[in-house]
Amino acid sequence: MYIKNPNGAEFSGSLSEAHSGGNITNGLVSGNTIEFVRSGSWGKQRWSAQLVNDGGGLRTVNGVWTGDYLDQFVGRNNWHAEKKK
């Protein structure tokens, strides 16, 4: 995930093209939770996850997504991603 427009706890940006890309809007960090909308020409999805500190970086755990293409990933809508310094 690339955060392009941070504004306090709100953000927007994009996901890596290696994972079908997508624009990130309505991003919000609230306590230890991150939420955002991922959209592209293929549709729209809502993502959310718990954030944890991992050696100076942030890691997401217990994440889920809903929306377009969920029917093609039955039982695989949990996600995990990390960014370390």
N, CA, C and O atoms as a DFTB+ gen file, in Angstrom:
340 C
 N C O
     1  1       0.847      -1.163       0.000
     2  2       0.000       0.000       0.000
     3  2       0.897       1.232       0.000
     4  3       1.874       1.301       0.745
     5  1       0.559       2.186      -0.829
     6  2       1.281       3.441      -0.898
     7  2       0.351       4.538      -0.400
     8  3      -0.694       4.789      -0.999
     9  1       0.726       5.189       0.692
    10  2      -0.080       6.273       1.233
    11  2       0.405       7.567       0.606
    12  3       1.559       7.961       0.777
    13  1      -0.492       8.227      -0.125
    14  2      -0.114       9.430      -0.870
    15  2      -0.594      10.711      -0.208
    16  3       0.073      11.740      -0.316
    17  1      -1.712      10.676       0.461
    18  2      -2.303      11.903       0.994
    19  2      -2.659      11.754       2.471
    20  3      -3.839      11.694       2.819
    21  1      -1.651      11.694       3.344
    22  2      -1.980      11.587       4.772
    23  2      -2.526      12.901       5.311
    24  3      -2.041      13.977       4.960
    25  1      -3.531      12.806       6.160
    26  2      -4.119      13.975       6.792
    27  2      -4.558      13.556       8.188
    28  3      -5.723      13.218       8.398
    29  1      -3.643      13.577       9.132
    30  2      -3.948      13.076      10.464
    31  2      -4.208      11.587      10.395
    32  3      -3.361      10.829       9.923
    33  1      -5.362      11.164      10.857
    34  2      -5.714       9.745      10.856
    35  2      -6.334       9.296       9.538
    36  3      -6.605       8.109       9.354
    37  1      -6.564      10.244       8.609
    38  2      -7.182       9.911       7.324
    39  2      -6.109       9.816       6.247
    40  3      -5.084      10.493       6.326
    41  1      -6.345       8.974       5.239
    42  2      -5.368       8.835       4.165
    43  2      -6.022       8.347       2.883
    44  3      -7.147       7.848       2.893
    45  1      -5.302       8.498       1.783
    46  2      -5.666       7.900       0.503
    47  2      -4.370       7.449      -0.147
    48  3      -3.289       7.767       0.348
    49  1      -4.459       6.716      -1.242
    50  2      -3.261       6.225      -1.899
    51  2      -3.582       5.163      -2.923
    52  3      -4.575       5.264      -3.643
    53  1      -2.734       4.134      -2.992
    54  2      -2.939       3.056      -3.963
    55  2      -2.325       1.769      -3.436
    56  3      -1.481       1.789      -2.540
    57  1      -2.763       0.639      -4.008
    58  2      -2.167      -0.658      -3.702
    59  2      -1.190      -1.011      -4.796
    60  3      -1.304      -0.522      -5.920
    61  1      -0.241      -1.846      -4.479
    62  2       0.768      -2.295      -5.431
    63  2       0.131      -2.918      -6.663
    64  3      -0.835      -3.673      -6.555
    65  1       0.666      -2.605      -7.823
    66  2       0.188      -3.214      -9.066
    67  2       0.409      -4.718      -9.061
    68  3      -0.244      -5.443      -9.812
    69  1       1.323      -5.196      -8.224
    70  2       1.570      -6.639      -8.131
    71  2       0.357      -7.374      -7.585
    72  3       0.255      -8.594      -7.717
    73  1      -0.552      -6.648      -6.980
    74  2      -1.759      -7.257      -6.404
    75  2      -3.008      -6.659      -7.046
    76  3      -3.981      -6.366      -6.352
    77  1      -2.985      -6.479      -8.350
    78  2      -4.088      -5.928      -9.144
    79  2      -4.373      -4.474      -8.840
    80  3      -5.410      -3.952      -9.251
    81  1      -3.483      -3.811      -8.135
    82  2      -3.598      -2.378      -7.906
    83  2      -4.886      -1.954      -7.258
    84  3      -5.530      -2.717      -6.538
    85  1      -5.243      -0.731      -7.527
    86  2      -6.463      -0.174      -6.979
    87  2      -6.190       1.133      -6.274
    88  3      -5.123       1.330      -5.694
    89  1      -7.156       2.017      -6.328
    90  2      -7.069       3.295      -5.628
    91  2      -7.585       3.118      -4.208
    92  3      -8.559       2.402      -3.979
    93  1      -6.933       3.768      -3.264
    94  2      -7.335       3.735      -1.861
    95  2      -7.999       5.065      -1.534
    96  3      -7.403       6.124      -1.726
    97  1      -9.236       5.011      -1.038
    98  2      -9.948       6.200      -0.594
    99  2     -10.584       5.912       0.754
   100  3     -10.633       4.763       1.195
   101  1     -11.065       6.948       1.401
   102  2     -11.748       6.819       2.698
   103  2     -10.920       6.053       3.719
   104  3     -11.470       5.340       4.559
   105  1      -9.599       6.199       3.649
   106  2      -8.725       5.535       4.605
   107  2      -8.807       6.194       5.967
   108  3      -8.867       7.419       6.073
   109  1      -8.809       5.375       7.008
   110  2      -8.892       5.884       8.367
   111  2      -8.151       4.954       9.312
   112  3      -8.341       3.738       9.280
   113  1      -7.309       5.534      10.151
   114  2      -6.675       4.798      11.239
   115  2      -7.329       5.284      12.516
   116  3      -7.320       6.478      12.813
   117  1      -7.892       4.363      13.264
   118  2      -8.572       4.694      14.507
   119  2      -8.094       3.729      15.577
   120  3      -8.451       2.551      15.557
   121  1      -7.292       4.218      16.507
   122  2      -6.706       3.328      17.512
   123  2      -5.825       2.310      16.823
   124  3      -4.879       2.681      16.128
   125  1      -6.115       1.042      17.000
   126  2      -5.308      -0.009      16.360
   127  2      -6.040      -0.640      15.174
   128  3      -5.795      -1.800      14.841
   129  1      -6.938       0.117      14.535
   130  2      -7.689      -0.385      13.386
   131  2      -7.429       0.489      12.161
   132  3      -7.404       1.716      12.257
   133  1      -7.237      -0.156      11.006
   134  2      -7.100       0.544       9.744
   135  2      -8.248       0.101       8.837
   136  3      -8.562      -1.087       8.758
   137  1      -8.867       1.058       8.157
   138  2      -9.966       0.767       7.234
   139  2      -9.790       1.611       5.983
   140  3      -9.308       2.741       6.058
   141  1     -10.175       1.075       4.839
   142  2     -10.130       1.846       3.599
   143  2     -10.983       1.183       2.533
   144  3     -11.355       0.015       2.647
   145  1     -11.286       1.950       1.496
   146  2     -12.007       1.449       0.332
   147  2     -10.993       1.296      -0.794
   148  3     -10.218       2.212      -1.066
   149  1     -11.000       0.147      -1.443
   150  2     -10.142      -0.128      -2.592
   151  2     -11.040      -0.202      -3.826
   152  3     -12.018      -0.949      -3.836
   153  1     -10.716       0.566      -4.861
   154  2     -11.548       0.545      -6.054
   155  2     -10.703       0.660      -7.311
   156  3      -9.572       1.145      -7.281
   157  1     -11.273       0.204      -8.410
   158  2     -10.629       0.271      -9.710
   159  2     -11.664       0.003     -10.778
   160  3     -12.860      -0.055     -10.492
   161  1     -11.213      -0.159     -12.004
   162  2     -12.144      -0.443     -13.097
   163  2     -12.865      -1.775     -12.886
   164  3     -13.901      -2.018     -13.503
   165  1     -12.333      -2.628     -12.031
   166  2     -12.889      -3.948     -11.754
   167  2     -13.963      -3.912     -10.669
   168  3     -14.703      -4.885     -10.534
   169  1     -14.084      -2.820      -9.877
   170  2     -15.110      -2.769      -8.838
   171  2     -14.655      -2.050      -7.586
   172  3     -13.754      -1.213      -7.627
   173  1     -15.295      -2.390      -6.455
   174  2     -15.053      -1.692      -5.196
   175  2     -15.088      -2.682      -4.036
   176  3     -15.921      -3.588      -4.007
   177  1     -14.171      -2.501      -3.077
   178  2     -14.087      -3.371      -1.908
   179  2     -13.818      -2.533      -0.665
   180  3     -13.208      -1.467      -0.755
   181  1     -14.267      -3.006       0.496
   182  2     -13.952      -2.376       1.776
   183  2     -13.023      -3.316       2.533
   184  3     -13.312      -4.502       2.694
   185  1     -11.896      -2.762       2.996
   186  2     -10.884      -3.534       3.723
   187  2     -10.748      -2.984       5.139
   188  3     -10.873      -1.778       5.352
   189  1     -10.493      -3.859       6.101
   190  2     -10.215      -3.421       7.470
   191  2      -9.324      -4.455       8.153
   192  3      -9.344      -5.639       7.814
   193  1      -8.542      -3.981       9.124
   194  2      -7.642      -4.875       9.849
   195  2      -7.175      -4.228      11.143
   196  3      -7.288      -3.016      11.330
   197  1      -6.651      -5.057      12.022
   198  2      -6.035      -4.593      13.254
   199  2      -4.569      -4.284      12.970
   200  3      -3.901      -5.047      12.272
   201  1      -4.058      -3.166      13.508
   202  2      -2.652      -2.793      13.369
   203  2      -1.892      -3.162      14.630
   204  3      -2.393      -2.982      15.740
   205  1      -0.678      -3.680      14.459
   206  2       0.205      -3.952      15.593
   207  2       1.597      -3.420      15.276
   208  3       2.008      -3.369      14.116
   209  1       2.318      -3.024      16.326
   210  2       3.699      -2.583      16.179
   211  2       4.572      -3.815      16.032
   212  3       4.435      -4.778      16.786
   213  1       5.469      -3.780      15.059
   214  2       6.334      -4.933      14.805
   215  2       7.752      -4.440      14.565
   216  3       8.161      -4.224      13.424
   217  1       8.496      -4.266      15.648
   218  2       9.894      -3.868      15.532
   219  2      10.089      -2.512      14.866
   220  3      11.008      -2.357      14.062
   221  1       9.264      -1.543      15.173
   222  2       9.393      -0.211      14.596
   223  2       8.577       0.003      13.343
   224  3       8.479       1.130      12.859
   225  1       7.985      -1.057      12.804
   226  2       7.107      -0.940      11.642
   227  2       5.695      -1.304      12.042
   228  3       5.433      -1.608      13.206
   229  1       4.796      -1.274      11.101
   230  2       3.418      -1.665      11.358
   231  2       3.070      -2.913      10.579
   232  3       3.506      -3.093       9.442
   233  1       2.276      -3.778      11.201
   234  2       1.821      -5.004      10.550
   235  2       0.326      -5.097      10.768
   236  3      -0.176      -4.717      11.826
   237  1      -0.383      -5.597       9.783
   238  2      -1.821      -5.788       9.941
   239  2      -2.108      -7.250      10.242
   240  3      -1.500      -8.155       9.670
   241  1      -3.041      -7.455      11.147
   242  2      -3.470      -8.808      11.501
   243  2      -4.992      -8.814      11.578
   244  3      -5.621      -7.765      11.717
   245  1      -5.565      -9.983      11.487
   246  2      -7.014     -10.148      11.607
   247  2      -7.776      -9.269      10.623
   248  3      -8.803      -8.693      10.979
   249  1      -7.292      -9.160       9.404
   250  2      -7.944      -8.322       8.409
   251  2      -8.955      -9.088       7.568
   252  3      -8.839     -10.299       7.380
   253  1      -9.940      -8.366       7.070
   254  2     -10.942      -8.925       6.173
   255  2     -11.278      -7.908       5.094
   256  3     -11.055      -6.710       5.264
   257  1     -11.811      -8.393       3.992
   258  2     -12.324      -7.501       2.954
   259  2     -13.646      -8.044       2.451
   260  3     -13.904      -9.247       2.498
   261  1     -14.486      -7.126       1.963
   262  2     -15.783      -7.476       1.395
   263  2     -15.980      -6.664       0.125
   264  3     -15.284      -5.672      -0.095
   265  1     -16.903      -7.068      -0.693
   266  2     -17.224      -6.311      -1.899
   267  2     -17.065      -7.142      -3.156
   268  3     -17.192      -8.366      -3.129
   269  1     -16.784      -6.460      -4.263
   270  2     -16.689      -7.117      -5.562
   271  2     -15.623      -8.212      -5.577
   272  3     -14.549      -8.052      -4.997
   273  1     -15.928      -9.312      -6.238
   274  2     -15.088     -10.501      -6.413
   275  2     -14.996     -11.388      -5.176
   276  3     -14.267     -12.380      -5.184
   277  1     -15.722     -11.047      -4.118
   278  2     -15.712     -11.899      -2.934
   279  2     -16.169     -13.311      -3.286
   280  3     -15.681     -14.282      -2.710
   281  1     -17.104     -13.431      -4.229
   282  2     -17.614     -14.739      -4.629
   283  2     -16.536     -15.604      -5.278
   284  3     -16.673     -16.827      -5.312
   285  1     -15.472     -14.999      -5.791
   286  2     -14.387     -15.763      -6.417
   287  2     -13.309     -16.169      -5.416
   288  3     -12.402     -16.928      -5.756
   289  1     -13.402     -15.672      -4.189
   290  2     -12.407     -15.975      -3.164
   291  2     -13.091     -16.466      -1.898
   292  3     -12.745     -16.029      -0.800
   293  1     -14.039     -17.350      -2.033
   294  2     -14.803     -17.862      -0.894
   295  2     -13.848     -18.434       0.156
   296  3     -13.015     -19.292      -0.139
   297  1     -13.992     -17.935       1.389
   298  2     -13.154     -18.402       2.489
   299  2     -11.748     -17.829       2.472
   300  3     -10.934     -18.190       3.322
   301  1     -11.437     -16.941       1.523
   302  2     -10.083     -16.371       1.447
   303  2     -10.127     -14.847       1.494
   304  3      -9.322     -14.180       0.845
   305  1     -11.062     -14.297       2.258
   306  2     -11.129     -12.852       2.330
   307  2     -10.430     -12.286       3.564
   308  3     -10.590     -11.107       3.880
   309  1      -9.660     -13.113       4.261
   310  2      -8.793     -12.625       5.331
   311  2      -7.491     -12.181       4.686
   312  3      -7.047     -12.786       3.710
   313  1      -6.880     -11.141       5.213
   314  2      -5.644     -10.648       4.605
   315  2      -4.610     -10.287       5.656
   316  3      -4.922     -10.057       6.824
   317  1      -3.381     -10.246       5.199
   318  2      -2.234      -9.924       6.060
   319  2      -1.192      -9.228       5.184
   320  3      -0.808      -9.741       4.133
   321  1      -0.750      -8.083       5.618
   322  2       0.303      -7.365       4.896
   323  2       1.171      -6.674       5.921
   324  3       0.728      -6.443       7.046
   325  1       2.386      -6.341       5.564
   326  2       3.234      -5.670       6.517
   327  2       4.179      -4.712       5.821
   328  3       4.523      -4.882       4.651
   329  1       4.588      -3.701       6.567
   330  2       5.595      -2.749       6.106
   331  2       6.540      -2.514       7.256
   332  3       6.124      -2.102       8.339
   333  1       7.806      -2.773       7.026
   334  2       8.832      -2.538       8.036
   335  2       9.785      -1.480       7.540
   336  3       9.972      -1.298       6.337
   337  1      10.387      -0.783       8.491
   338  2      11.382       0.235       8.136
   339  2      12.679      -0.404       7.749
   340  3      13.637       0.295       7.418
